[in-house]
């Protein structure tokens, strides 16, 4: 067997981690879960989680209501278009309006975030990406379901970041103490329509990395997610009862490249719509993200491998600075009117 064949076999499947003892804070969970998370983050930057405790009925309700929304005509969906969301950067966008790797994505979606009232200090100060969400008024329980889901996933995000801290040999409160006590929460619901030509050169979303520290993804049963592993592109198909987790640029920066923000992409080659629910658990908007002092770790920069050739390790500024620079490229038309 050649070395290449060994590599292909070793890194051909994203690992699955049962985090039930981490969620329940059962004694003696630390070493086992931390070791699994460490191996997954170093080798893949991706892992599935099961035993997460997120209510299954809530997930089904979210999926059902999302199907209802995307089944409507474009004019109806545009009643909550992103242009109406202002600096909060919330609302609906149609197919082709979001760019990844400089090319239009074959997906539509709705942007959500933490729900903040008009009198909140950050909203009054006009801080971008903070404010009220836009919800369809014609679909009962849509607002309540989305906000309940965001609340559940925020709690899960705190739990997973404690596990990631332990995987690095840190106190479990390391990230909460410095970056995520008041995290920036961003949530998306995406719909990938069928690819009419079934062309393998057209992507629902092109190759990219995520920006923050942790993404927790709910997939429907269609599939289409691919991850760039050490052996090349591999599928990350739906596993019942699971979420897919991946680390973002800021965790890559904090760990000096020990934990990589792994490129991934989506292609819907089915004849049905594909729903996707990425939840982004990110550092506080105003915090400066700094490298962690880890023993014997030198910066491992993959700048040359990134599609935009940008280094997460050379960046200076707050997480908000980094994020706004990225999203302004995703929606260039909105950039001119909002930021």
C-alpha positions as CSV (number, residue, x, y, z in Angstrom):
1,X,0.0,0.0,0.0
2,X,1.4,3.4,-1.0
3,X,1.7,6.3,1.5
4,X,-1.0,8.2,-0.5
5,X,-3.4,5.2,0.0
6,X,-2.7,5.2,3.7
7,X,-3.5,9.0,3.9
8,X,-6.6,8.6,1.9
9,X,-7.9,5.9,4.2
10,X,-6.9,7.7,7.4
11,X,-8.6,11.0,6.6
12,X,-11.6,9.9,4.5
13,X,-14.3,10.3,7.2
14,X,-15.1,13.2,9.5
15,X,-15.1,11.8,13.1
16,X,-18.2,11.5,15.3
17,X,-18.0,12.5,19.0
18,X,-20.6,11.7,21.6
19,X,-20.6,14.8,23.9
20,X,-23.4,13.6,26.2
21,X,-21.1,13.5,29.2
22,X,-19.8,17.0,28.4
23,X,-23.4,18.3,28.2
24,X,-24.4,16.6,31.5
25,X,-21.0,17.5,33.1
26,X,-20.6,13.9,34.2
27,X,-17.4,13.4,36.2
28,X,-14.4,12.0,34.4
29,X,-15.7,13.3,31.0
30,X,-12.8,15.7,30.6
31,X,-9.9,13.6,29.3
32,X,-11.9,11.4,26.9
33,X,-13.9,14.1,25.2
34,X,-11.0,16.6,25.2
35,X,-8.8,14.0,23.5
36,X,-11.4,13.3,20.8
37,X,-11.9,17.0,20.2
38,X,-8.2,17.7,20.0
39,X,-7.6,14.9,17.4
40,X,-10.6,16.1,15.3
41,X,-9.5,19.7,15.4
42,X,-5.9,19.0,14.5
43,X,-6.6,16.4,11.8
44,X,-9.8,17.8,10.2
45,X,-11.0,21.1,11.7
46,X,-14.4,19.3,11.5
47,X,-16.3,16.8,13.6
48,X,-19.9,15.6,14.1
49,X,-21.5,15.7,17.6
50,X,-24.2,13.4,18.9
51,X,-25.6,13.4,22.4
52,X,-25.9,17.2,22.3
53,X,-29.3,17.4,24.0
54,X,-31.0,19.9,21.6
55,X,-34.7,19.2,21.4
56,X,-35.6,17.1,18.4
57,X,-39.1,18.5,18.1
58,X,-37.7,22.0,18.0
59,X,-35.4,21.0,15.1
60,X,-38.3,19.4,13.2
61,X,-40.4,22.5,13.7
62,X,-37.6,24.8,12.5
63,X,-37.2,22.6,9.4
64,X,-40.9,22.5,8.7
65,X,-41.4,26.3,9.0
66,X,-38.3,27.0,6.8
67,X,-39.7,24.8,4.1
68,X,-42.9,26.8,4.3
69,X,-41.0,30.1,3.9
70,X,-38.8,29.1,0.9
71,X,-41.8,27.6,-0.9
72,X,-43.3,31.1,-1.3
73,X,-42.8,33.3,-4.3
74,X,-39.8,35.7,-4.4
75,X,-41.9,38.8,-4.0
76,X,-43.4,37.5,-0.7
77,X,-40.0,36.5,0.6
78,X,-38.6,39.9,-0.3
79,X,-40.9,41.5,2.2
80,X,-38.2,40.8,4.8
81,X,-35.2,41.5,2.4
82,X,-31.8,42.4,3.9
83,X,-32.0,46.0,2.7
84,X,-34.7,46.5,5.3
85,X,-32.5,45.1,8.1
86,X,-30.1,48.1,8.0
87,X,-27.0,47.9,10.1
88,X,-28.3,44.8,11.9
89,X,-27.5,42.9,8.7
90,X,-30.6,40.7,8.9
91,X,-33.2,39.4,6.5
92,X,-33.8,37.5,3.3
93,X,-31.6,37.4,0.1
94,X,-32.5,35.6,-3.2
95,X,-30.4,33.1,-5.1
96,X,-27.2,34.6,-6.5
97,X,-27.1,37.7,-4.2
98,X,-24.4,36.3,-1.9
99,X,-20.8,35.9,-3.1
100,X,-18.3,33.3,-1.9
101,X,-14.8,33.2,-3.3
102,X,-15.9,36.1,-5.5
103,X,-18.6,34.1,-7.3
104,X,-22.5,34.1,-6.8
105,X,-23.7,31.2,-4.6
106,X,-26.6,29.0,-5.8
107,X,-28.5,29.5,-2.6
108,X,-31.1,31.8,-1.0
109,X,-31.3,32.4,2.7
110,X,-32.3,34.4,5.8
111,X,-29.8,36.1,8.2
112,X,-30.6,36.2,11.9
113,X,-28.7,37.1,15.0
114,X,-29.1,37.8,18.7
115,X,-32.4,39.7,19.2
116,X,-31.7,43.1,20.6
117,X,-34.2,45.8,21.3
118,X,-34.0,49.3,19.9
119,X,-32.9,50.7,23.3
120,X,-29.9,48.4,23.7
121,X,-26.7,50.3,24.0
122,X,-25.1,48.7,21.0
123,X,-28.1,49.3,18.8
124,X,-28.4,52.9,19.9
125,X,-24.7,53.3,19.1
126,X,-25.2,52.0,15.6
127,X,-22.8,49.1,15.9
128,X,-23.1,46.9,12.8
129,X,-24.6,43.4,13.0
130,X,-26.5,44.2,16.2
131,X,-30.3,44.8,16.4
132,X,-33.7,43.3,15.6
133,X,-34.4,40.3,13.4
134,X,-36.8,40.3,10.5
135,X,-39.4,37.6,10.5
136,X,-42.2,36.6,8.1
137,X,-45.5,37.8,9.5
138,X,-47.5,35.2,7.5
139,X,-46.0,32.1,9.1
140,X,-47.2,31.5,12.7
141,X,-44.5,30.5,15.3
142,X,-41.6,31.3,12.9
143,X,-40.2,34.0,15.2
144,X,-40.7,32.0,18.4
145,X,-39.1,28.9,16.9
146,X,-36.0,30.7,15.5
147,X,-35.4,32.5,18.8
148,X,-35.8,29.3,20.8
149,X,-33.4,27.5,18.5
150,X,-30.8,30.3,18.8
151,X,-31.1,30.1,22.6
152,X,-30.5,26.3,22.6
153,X,-27.6,26.6,20.2
154,X,-26.0,29.4,22.2
155,X,-26.0,27.1,25.3
156,X,-24.5,24.3,23.2
157,X,-21.8,26.7,21.9
158,X,-20.7,27.6,25.5
159,X,-20.5,23.8,26.3
160,X,-18.5,23.0,23.2
161,X,-16.1,25.9,23.8
162,X,-15.4,24.5,27.3
163,X,-14.6,21.2,25.7
164,X,-12.3,22.9,23.2
165,X,-10.5,24.8,26.0
166,X,-9.9,21.5,27.8
167,X,-8.6,19.9,24.5
168,X,-5.9,22.6,24.5
169,X,-5.0,22.0,28.1
170,X,-6.7,25.2,29.3
171,X,-9.2,26.0,32.0
172,X,-12.7,25.2,30.7
173,X,-13.7,28.9,31.1
174,X,-10.7,30.2,29.1
175,X,-12.8,31.3,26.1
176,X,-15.8,32.5,28.1
177,X,-13.5,34.6,30.3
178,X,-11.8,36.3,27.4
179,X,-14.0,36.2,24.3
180,X,-17.4,34.5,24.5
181,X,-19.1,35.5,27.8
182,X,-21.2,37.8,25.5
183,X,-20.6,36.1,22.1
184,X,-21.6,37.5,18.8
185,X,-24.4,35.1,17.6
186,X,-25.1,34.8,13.9
187,X,-27.6,32.2,12.5
188,X,-28.5,31.5,8.9
189,X,-31.1,29.4,7.2
190,X,-30.1,28.5,3.7
191,X,-32.0,26.8,0.9
192,X,-30.0,25.3,-2.0
193,X,-32.4,24.8,-5.0
194,X,-31.8,21.8,-7.2
195,X,-29.0,22.3,-9.7
196,X,-31.0,22.1,-13.0
197,X,-28.0,21.1,-15.1
198,X,-26.5,18.8,-12.3
199,X,-23.2,20.5,-13.3
200,X,-20.4,19.5,-11.0
201,X,-18.7,22.8,-11.8
202,X,-21.5,24.9,-10.2
203,X,-21.5,25.3,-6.4
204,X,-24.2,26.1,-3.9
205,X,-21.5,27.8,-1.9
206,X,-17.9,27.8,-3.0
207,X,-14.7,27.0,-1.1
208,X,-14.4,29.1,2.1
209,X,-13.6,29.1,5.7
210,X,-15.7,30.4,8.5
211,X,-14.7,33.6,10.3
212,X,-15.3,33.1,14.1
213,X,-14.4,30.4,16.6
214,X,-17.1,27.7,16.1
215,X,-19.8,26.8,13.7
216,X,-22.6,24.3,14.6
217,X,-24.4,23.1,11.5
218,X,-27.8,21.3,11.2
219,X,-28.2,19.6,7.9
220,X,-31.4,18.1,6.4
221,X,-31.2,14.6,4.8
222,X,-30.1,15.7,1.3
223,X,-26.4,16.1,1.7
224,X,-23.9,18.0,-0.3
225,X,-21.3,19.3,2.2
226,X,-17.7,18.6,1.4
227,X,-14.6,19.2,3.6
228,X,-11.0,19.6,2.5
229,X,-9.1,17.0,4.5
230,X,-5.4,16.0,4.3
231,X,-6.3,13.5,1.7
232,X,-8.4,15.9,-0.4
233,X,-12.1,16.7,-0.6
234,X,-14.3,14.3,1.4
235,X,-18.1,14.2,1.9
236,X,-19.7,15.1,5.2
237,X,-23.1,13.4,4.7
238,X,-26.1,13.9,7.1
239,X,-26.0,11.6,10.2
240,X,-29.4,11.4,12.0
241,X,-29.4,13.2,15.3
242,X,-26.1,14.9,14.8
243,X,-24.7,18.4,14.2
244,X,-21.5,19.1,12.2
245,X,-19.0,21.4,14.0
246,X,-16.1,23.2,12.5
247,X,-13.6,25.7,13.8
248,X,-13.3,29.2,12.3
249,X,-10.5,31.7,11.5
250,X,-10.3,33.1,15.0
251,X,-9.6,29.8,16.6
252,X,-7.0,29.1,13.9
253,X,-5.5,32.5,14.9
254,X,-5.7,31.8,18.7
255,X,-4.0,28.4,18.3
256,X,-1.3,29.6,15.9
257,X,-2.6,27.2,13.2
258,X,-2.7,24.1,15.5
259,X,-6.4,24.0,15.0
260,X,-7.1,24.9,11.3
261,X,-10.2,26.7,10.0
262,X,-10.8,24.1,7.3
263,X,-12.0,25.0,3.8
264,X,-15.4,23.5,2.9
265,X,-18.1,23.9,0.2
266,X,-21.6,22.7,-0.8
267,X,-23.0,21.3,-4.0
268,X,-26.6,20.2,-4.3
269,X,-26.7,17.5,-6.9
270,X,-30.1,16.2,-5.9
271,X,-33.4,17.0,-7.6
272,X,-34.9,18.5,-4.4
273,X,-34.2,21.6,-2.3
274,X,-31.5,21.3,0.4
275,X,-31.9,23.1,3.7
276,X,-29.0,24.0,5.9
277,X,-28.9,25.7,9.3
278,X,-25.4,27.1,10.2
279,X,-25.1,28.6,13.7
280,X,-22.0,30.8,14.3
281,X,-20.8,31.1,17.9
282,X,-18.3,34.0,17.6
283,X,-16.1,36.2,19.8
284,X,-17.6,39.4,21.1
285,X,-17.7,42.0,18.4
286,X,-15.4,44.5,20.2
287,X,-12.7,42.1,21.5
288,X,-9.2,41.8,20.1
289,X,-8.4,38.2,19.4
290,X,-4.9,37.2,20.5
291,X,-2.8,34.0,20.2
292,X,-2.8,31.6,23.1
293,X,0.5,30.9,24.7
294,X,0.8,27.2,23.9
295,X,4.0,25.2,24.6
296,X,6.2,24.5,21.6
297,X,3.7,25.9,19.0
298,X,5.0,28.1,16.3
299,X,2.7,29.9,13.8
300,X,1.7,27.5,11.1
301,X,0.3,29.9,8.5
302,X,-1.7,28.5,5.5
303,X,-2.0,31.9,3.8
304,X,-0.8,30.6,0.5
305,X,-3.5,27.9,0.5
306,X,-6.4,30.2,1.1
307,X,-8.5,31.3,-1.8
308,X,-8.1,35.0,-0.9
309,X,-4.5,34.6,0.2
310,X,-5.2,36.4,3.5
311,X,-3.4,35.5,6.7
312,X,-5.5,35.2,9.8
313,X,-2.2,35.5,11.8
314,X,-1.1,38.8,10.4
315,X,-4.5,40.5,11.1
316,X,-4.6,43.2,13.7
317,X,-7.8,44.6,15.2
318,X,-11.1,43.5,16.8
319,X,-13.2,40.6,15.7
320,X,-15.7,43.1,14.4
321,X,-13.1,44.6,12.2
322,X,-12.2,41.2,10.7
323,X,-15.9,40.2,10.3
324,X,-17.0,43.4,8.6
325,X,-14.1,43.2,6.1
326,X,-15.2,39.7,5.2
327,X,-19.0,40.2,5.0
328,X,-18.6,43.4,2.9
329,X,-17.1,41.1,0.2
330,X,-20.0,38.7,0.5
331,X,-22.7,41.4,-0.1
332,X,-20.9,44.2,-2.0
333,X,-24.2,46.0,-2.8
334,X,-25.2,46.2,0.9
335,X,-21.7,47.3,1.9
336,X,-22.2,50.6,0.1
337,X,-25.5,51.4,2.0
338,X,-25.0,49.9,5.4
339,X,-21.3,50.2,6.5
